[in-house]
Amino acid sequence: MTYRVALICLGNICRSPMAHVVLEDRLAAAGLDDRVEVASSGTGDWHVGHPMDPRAAATLTAAGYDPSRHRARTFSPDWYAENDLLLTMDASNYADVVDHAPTVQQVEQVRMFREFDPEAPGDDLDVPDPYYGGDDGFAEVLAMIERTTDELVARLPDLMDR
C-alpha cells in the first residue's frame, strides 16, 4: 500500500515545492520511493499552474536537484482523503489546512514539517518564507528542508505502520 505525504505552504512556489523535490530525492536514496508518494500545494491560488519561483529552482539546481517538473497547485479538503500525512510549512498554513478538515479526526493528519527538524527550537516550527527576501533566504530554507527531510525519511517507516 502506498503512503502519501503532502507538503503545503502559501503559494506552492517556494517552500513546499523545494521540500517536495528534496523528499522525492531522499525517498529514492532510501529505497522508499516505491512505497511513498509526494505531492505539494499552496493554501492560496495565485500561482496555480506556474513553475517554481526561479530563485527556489536555482537554489535546488545548484545543489544537484531537478526542480523542472513542478507546477503550483492549490490545497483543497480532498487532500485529506488523498494523503496520509499533511505537512505544513508554517503556523498560518497549519491553521488554514486545519480549517478545511472535513472531520475533527482528520486534523490528526496535519503536522508541522519542522516537527521533524532535529535543530528546531520547540517554540518555532515555521519554515521562513524566502519569497520577499534575497537568495540567501532560499539557501537557508534548503538547508532546513534537507535536515528535516532526512529525519522525516528516517521516521517514515514508523509513520507508515500506524
Buried (B, 14 or more C-beta within 10 A) or exposed (E): EEBBBBBBBBBBBBBBBBBBBBBBBBBEEBEBBEBBBBBBBBBBBEBBEEBBBEBBBBBBEEBEBEBEEBEBBBBEEEBBEEBBBBBBBBEBBBEBBBEBBEEEEBBEBBBBBBBBBEEBEEEEBBBBBBBEEEEEBBBBBBEBBBBBBBBBBEEBEEBBEE
